């Protein structure tokens, strides 16, 4: 069983392939709708379609960054330092 972090709501489920294995990807986005969308803050996990084995978990959330002056850069899904 996977616990979804507080403040996230279900966005979508889709099928695909990972390492040539059929998988299902579950995506959750922030309930406040801030910084959502592709490459925005989200929580997702991937399971193998046949065995239901978890093969990946991703949690992109600015609150998890160690320093407050870093922000997610939506165009690349990376972090950048804010110098202002």
LUMTI-11408 format. One record per residue: x, y, z of N, C-alpha, C, O in turn; residue number from 0; residue in one letter. Coordinates in Angstrom, 2 decimals, always signed. Atoms other than C-alpha are relative to their C-alpha. Layout:
N
SITE  X  Y  Z  X  Y  Z  X  Y  Z  X  Y  Z  NUM  A
...
END
This chain:
84
SITE  +0.85  -1.18  +0.00  +0.00  +0.00  +0.00  +0.89  +1.24  +0.00  +1.93  +1.28  +0.66  0  X
SITE  -0.75  -1.25  +0.09  +1.22  +3.49  -0.83  -0.84  +1.12  +0.62  -2.00  +1.31  +0.28  1  X
SITE  +0.66  -1.16  -0.59  +0.35  +6.51  +1.30  +0.30  +1.23  -0.86  +1.46  +1.53  -1.13  2  X
SITE  -0.15  -1.22  +0.78  -0.24  +9.65  -0.77  +0.22  +1.16  +0.97  -0.51  +1.28  +1.94  3  X
SITE  -0.25  -1.12  -0.92  +1.23  +12.77  +0.87  -1.23  +0.91  +0.14  -2.00  +1.08  -0.80  4  X
SITE  +1.10  -0.92  -0.27  -1.25  +15.16  +2.46  +0.11  +1.21  -0.93  +1.21  +1.70  -1.18  5  X
SITE  +0.02  -1.18  +0.86  -2.28  +18.02  +0.18  +0.07  -0.33  -1.49  +0.20  +0.57  -2.31  6  X
SITE  -0.03  +0.42  +1.40  -2.27  +15.99  -3.05  -1.31  -0.68  -0.35  -1.91  -1.36  +0.48  7  X
SITE  +1.22  +0.64  +0.48  -5.23  +14.85  -5.13  +0.30  -0.73  -1.30  +1.22  -0.38  -2.03  8  X
SITE  -0.19  +0.81  +1.20  -5.53  +12.27  -7.90  -0.15  +0.86  -1.25  -1.08  +1.66  -1.36  9  X
SITE  +0.05  -0.73  +1.27  -4.80  +13.70  -11.37  -0.30  -0.95  -1.17  -1.22  -0.71  -1.94  10  X
SITE  +0.20  +0.90  +1.13  -4.50  +10.77  -13.79  +0.70  -1.33  +0.22  +1.59  -1.45  +1.07  11  X
SITE  -0.69  +1.29  +0.07  -3.52  +7.19  -14.41  +0.18  -0.31  -1.48  -0.70  -0.05  -2.30  12  X
SITE  -0.27  +0.34  +1.40  -1.91  +6.01  -17.62  +0.88  -1.24  -0.06  +1.57  -1.57  +0.90  13  X
SITE  -0.85  +1.17  +0.20  -0.23  +2.93  -19.01  +1.16  +0.37  -0.90  +1.10  +1.35  -1.65  14  X
SITE  -1.18  -0.24  +0.83  +3.15  +2.75  -20.67  +0.97  -1.15  +0.12  +0.60  -2.25  +0.55  15  X
SITE  -1.06  +1.01  -0.08  +6.41  +0.84  -20.85  +1.18  +0.59  +0.74  +1.52  +1.76  +0.58  16  X
SITE  -1.23  -0.37  -0.69  +9.46  +0.97  -18.59  +0.91  -1.21  -0.09  +0.55  -2.30  +0.37  17  X
SITE  -0.93  +1.12  +0.20  +12.47  -1.17  -19.46  -0.68  -1.16  -0.72  -0.46  -2.32  -0.38  18  X
SITE  +0.72  +0.95  +0.83  +10.25  -2.95  -22.01  -1.04  -0.82  +0.76  -1.47  -1.87  +0.28  19  X
SITE  +1.03  +0.66  -0.81  +7.77  -3.96  -19.27  -1.22  +0.92  +0.03  -1.08  +2.14  +0.17  20  X
SITE  +1.23  -0.79  -0.10  +4.12  -2.83  -19.26  -0.17  +0.50  +1.43  -0.08  -0.27  +2.39  21  X
SITE  +0.15  -0.62  -1.31  +3.54  -0.40  -16.39  -1.24  +0.88  +0.03  -1.82  +1.23  -1.00  22  X
SITE  +1.07  -0.95  -0.23  +0.83  +1.79  -14.90  +0.57  +1.12  +0.86  +1.21  +0.85  +1.87  23  X
SITE  -0.50  -1.17  -0.72  +1.66  +5.34  -13.73  -1.17  +0.75  +0.61  -2.12  +1.11  -0.09  24  X
SITE  +1.02  -0.76  -0.73  -0.46  +7.09  -11.09  +0.60  +1.35  +0.36  +1.70  +1.42  +0.91  25  X
SITE  -0.50  -1.35  -0.26  -0.07  +10.87  -10.78  -0.97  +0.77  +0.89  -2.18  +0.74  +0.67  26  X
SITE  +0.75  -0.85  -0.92  -1.23  +13.16  -7.98  +0.62  +1.39  -0.04  +1.84  +1.53  -0.08  27  X
SITE  -0.48  -1.37  +0.00  -0.97  +16.95  -8.00  -0.52  +0.72  +1.23  -1.45  +0.26  +1.89  28  X
SITE  +0.36  -0.73  -1.20  -1.23  +19.54  -5.25  -1.46  +0.45  -0.05  -1.95  +0.92  -1.08  29  X
SITE  +1.42  -0.35  -0.10  -4.79  +20.19  -4.07  -0.24  +1.50  -0.17  -1.31  +1.90  -0.61  30  X
SITE  +0.18  -1.45  +0.11  -4.21  +23.97  -3.99  +0.15  +0.51  -1.43  -0.02  +1.70  -1.69  31  X
SITE  -0.12  -0.28  +1.43  -3.63  +23.85  -7.78  +1.16  +0.93  -0.36  +1.25  +1.38  -1.50  32  X
SITE  -1.17  -0.83  +0.27  -0.42  +25.90  -7.46  +1.14  -0.85  -0.55  +1.44  -1.91  +0.00  33  X
SITE  -1.15  +0.66  +0.60  +2.51  +24.85  -9.66  -0.32  -1.43  -0.44  +0.51  -2.32  -0.30  34  X
SITE  +0.39  +1.31  +0.52  +0.59  +21.90  -11.14  +0.35  -0.09  -1.48  +0.91  +0.84  -2.05  35  X
SITE  -0.24  +0.20  +1.42  +0.84  +20.51  -14.64  +1.32  -0.70  -0.27  +2.09  -0.99  +0.64  36  X
SITE  -1.21  +0.70  +0.42  +3.61  +18.86  -16.60  +1.23  +0.72  +0.55  +1.37  +1.93  +0.38  37  X
SITE  -1.23  -0.48  -0.62  +6.93  +19.32  -14.79  -0.24  +0.86  +1.24  +0.71  +1.46  +1.76  38  X
SITE  +0.28  -0.72  -1.24  +5.18  +20.98  -11.84  +0.13  -0.93  +1.20  +0.58  -2.07  +1.07  39  X
SITE  -0.07  +0.81  -1.21  +4.99  +19.73  -8.28  -1.01  -1.14  -0.09  -2.17  -0.93  -0.45  40  X
SITE  +0.88  +1.17  +0.07  +3.55  +16.23  -8.11  +0.59  -1.16  +0.80  +1.76  -1.14  +1.19  41  X
SITE  -0.39  +1.26  -0.60  +3.70  +12.81  -6.49  -0.49  -1.07  -0.95  -1.67  -1.08  -1.30  42  X
SITE  +0.43  +1.06  +0.90  +3.64  +9.78  -8.76  +0.71  -1.30  +0.35  +1.80  -1.30  +0.93  43  X
SITE  -0.64  +1.30  -0.17  +4.35  +6.09  -8.60  -0.34  -0.88  -1.18  -1.38  -0.71  -1.83  44  X
SITE  +0.11  +0.89  +1.15  +4.78  +3.38  -11.20  +0.01  -1.44  +0.49  +0.83  -1.82  +1.32  45  X
SITE  +0.03  +1.42  -0.34  +3.83  -0.28  -10.89  +0.03  -0.83  -1.27  -0.42  -0.38  -2.33  46  X
SITE  +0.06  +0.93  +1.13  +4.34  -3.27  -13.17  -1.46  -0.43  -0.17  -2.14  -0.73  +0.81  47  X
SITE  +1.40  +0.30  +0.27  +1.03  -4.01  -14.84  -0.37  -1.43  +0.42  -1.45  -1.66  +0.97  48  X
SITE  +0.33  +1.40  -0.28  +1.20  -7.79  -14.39  +0.15  -0.36  +1.48  -0.75  -0.98  +2.06  49  X
SITE  -0.28  +0.42  -1.37  +2.75  -8.20  -10.92  -0.45  +1.00  +1.06  -0.54  +0.66  +2.24  50  X
SITE  +0.34  -1.12  -0.89  +1.68  -4.84  -9.38  +1.16  +0.39  +0.92  +0.95  +1.06  +1.93  51  X
SITE  -1.21  -0.37  -0.74  +5.25  -4.49  -8.06  +0.31  +1.47  -0.24  +0.25  +1.95  -1.38  52  X
SITE  -0.39  -1.40  +0.12  +6.29  -0.89  -7.36  +1.38  +0.08  -0.63  +2.33  -0.54  -0.15  53  X
SITE  -1.30  -0.13  +0.67  +9.08  +0.08  -9.75  +0.52  +1.44  +0.02  +1.62  +1.70  -0.47  54  X
SITE  -0.49  -1.37  -0.09  +9.31  +3.82  -9.09  -0.96  +0.92  +0.73  -2.18  +0.77  +0.65  55  X
SITE  +0.77  -1.04  -0.69  +8.17  +6.74  -6.94  +0.73  +1.32  -0.21  +1.95  +1.39  -0.09  56  X
SITE  -0.56  -1.34  +0.16  +8.71  +10.45  -7.62  -0.83  +0.97  +0.83  -2.06  +0.93  +0.81  57  X
SITE  +0.69  -1.03  -0.78  +7.89  +13.32  -5.27  +0.72  +1.31  -0.25  +1.81  +1.54  +0.28  58  X
SITE  -0.54  -1.31  +0.32  +8.55  +16.81  -6.65  -0.81  +1.04  +0.77  -1.96  +1.32  +0.42  59  X
SITE  +0.70  -0.97  -0.85  +7.65  +19.39  -4.00  +1.03  +0.99  +0.53  +2.04  +0.59  +1.11  60  X
SITE  -0.96  -1.02  -0.43  +9.40  +22.68  -3.24  +0.25  -0.03  +1.50  +1.32  +0.37  +1.95  61  X
SITE  -0.19  +0.07  -1.46  +8.87  +22.11  +0.49  +1.12  -0.96  +0.38  +1.65  -0.87  +1.48  62  X
SITE  -1.02  +1.00  -0.30  +11.37  +19.23  +0.28  +1.41  +0.50  -0.29  +2.38  -0.18  +0.04  63  X
SITE  -1.32  -0.55  +0.29  +14.22  +21.45  -0.92  +0.66  +0.47  +1.29  -0.01  +1.03  +2.16  64  X
SITE  -0.67  -0.32  -1.26  +16.86  +22.01  +1.77  +0.17  +1.49  +0.28  +0.36  +1.89  +1.43  65  X
SITE  -0.21  -1.44  -0.16  +17.17  +25.77  +1.17  -1.18  +0.72  -0.62  -1.62  +0.37  -1.72  66  X
SITE  +1.20  -0.70  +0.46  +14.27  +28.20  +0.77  +0.19  +0.79  -1.29  -0.79  +1.11  -1.95  67  X
SITE  -0.17  -0.83  +1.19  +15.86  +30.15  -2.08  +0.23  -0.83  -1.26  +0.84  -0.35  -2.22  68  X
SITE  +0.01  +0.81  +1.21  +15.60  +27.28  -4.57  -1.45  -0.16  -0.44  -2.34  -0.27  +0.40  69  X
SITE  +1.35  +0.17  +0.52  +12.56  +26.93  -6.82  +0.04  -0.93  -1.19  +1.01  -0.96  -1.94  70  X
SITE  +0.10  +0.86  +1.16  +11.42  +24.36  -9.35  -0.11  +0.86  -1.26  -0.86  +1.84  -1.29  71  X
SITE  +0.01  -0.71  +1.27  +12.03  +25.55  -12.88  -0.90  -0.80  -0.94  -0.51  -1.87  -1.39  72  X
SITE  +0.98  +0.78  +0.74  +8.96  +24.47  -14.86  +0.43  -0.37  -1.41  -0.03  -1.38  -1.94  73  X
SITE  -0.36  +0.32  +1.38  +10.62  +24.56  -18.28  +0.88  -1.24  -0.10  +0.92  -1.86  -1.17  74  X
SITE  -0.86  +1.18  +0.06  +13.05  +21.77  -17.39  -0.20  -0.95  +1.17  +0.41  -2.02  +1.20  75  X
SITE  +0.21  +0.86  -1.14  +11.80  +20.31  -14.12  +1.23  -0.07  +0.90  +1.40  -1.05  +1.63  76  X
SITE  -1.20  -0.02  -0.80  +15.08  +21.28  -12.47  -0.10  +1.11  +1.04  -1.09  +1.83  +1.10  77  X
SITE  +0.00  -1.04  -1.02  +16.00  +23.55  -9.60  +0.96  +1.12  -0.39  +1.97  +0.88  -1.07  78  X
SITE  -0.91  -1.12  +0.21  +17.56  +26.98  -9.79  +0.02  +0.85  +1.24  -0.97  +0.91  +1.98  79  X
SITE  -0.13  -0.87  -1.16  +18.83  +29.36  -7.15  -0.57  +1.37  -0.36  -0.27  +1.93  -1.42  80  X
SITE  +0.55  -1.35  +0.17  +16.91  +32.62  -6.79  +0.91  +0.95  +0.75  +1.12  +0.79  +1.95  81  X
SITE  -1.00  -0.88  -0.60  +19.35  +35.44  -6.13  -0.58  +1.32  +0.47  +0.14  +2.13  +1.05  82  X
SITE  +0.58  -1.27  -0.43  +16.90  +38.29  -5.47  -0.01  +0.06  +1.52  -0.45  +1.05  +2.09  83  X
END
